[in-house]
Amino acid sequence: MELGGNSPERAYTNAEIEGVKAKVEFKFGNVLEIPFDNDVFDIVTCSSVLNNLPREKNRIKALKQIFRVLKPGGKCMLLEPLRNLRMFCAFTPFAVFQLGKKEHWENYAETAGFSKVRFHDEKGIGVFILEK
Ligand SMILES: C[S@@+](CC[C@H](N)C(=O)[O-])C[C@H]1O[C@@H](n2cnc3c(N)ncnc32)[C@H](O)[C@@H]1O
């Protein structure tokens, strides 16, 4: 909701434009308490959300929630801007300090229970494929 003008209606309009409205459902929820049962999703994507959470324990808590709602063998694609030189040019120094390094996100994912963590650097954005 921090994105200006965002709303469920807007998301449904976009789905309609893409011709997928009948196949999607949008729900509000807190990533620290994801409003779904255990083991229900094949894939979770999470783009530049977890760096908004203050403190490591909340980032790990969110990853535990993602782990919980994934089916066994399910995958999460996590995108996070990393604390690196490129992001120092894109953000303010204070904001960059809040970002995690590659090793931080790998540690959080492993602590949350993910068995396999793959990493790719996409122009300073960390792309992590986490497997339950
Ligand atoms: C930088 S925006 C990224 C938005 C979008 N995922 C993207 O990639 O363009 C960060 C998003 O994280 C959301 N967010 C922050 N804390 C959250 C929380 N505890 N639970 C769910 N979403 C949260 C904000 O509402 C905001 O939409």
The ligand as an ORCA input file, in Angstrom:
! r2SCAN-3c Opt
* xyz 0 1
  C       9.253     -1.352     -2.503
  S       7.558     -1.842     -2.454
  C       7.625     -3.253     -3.559
  C       6.317     -3.485     -4.211
  C       6.234     -4.611     -5.250
  N       6.393     -5.902     -4.606
  C       7.233     -4.417     -6.346
  O       8.120     -5.250     -6.518
  O       7.110     -3.423     -7.068
  C       7.445     -2.593     -0.857
  C       6.099     -3.180     -0.546
  O       6.177     -3.923      0.659
  C       4.915     -3.831      1.315
  N       5.065     -4.218      2.728
  C       5.804     -3.619      3.688
  N       5.673     -4.270      4.871
  C       4.808     -5.311      4.641
  C       4.251     -6.339      5.477
  N       4.556     -6.448      6.783
  N       3.406     -7.234      4.894
  C       3.098     -7.146      3.575
  N       3.582     -6.201      2.731
  C       4.432     -5.282      3.278
  C       4.552     -2.378      1.109
  O       3.171     -2.161      1.277
  C       4.985     -2.149     -0.337
  O       3.938     -2.421     -1.231
*
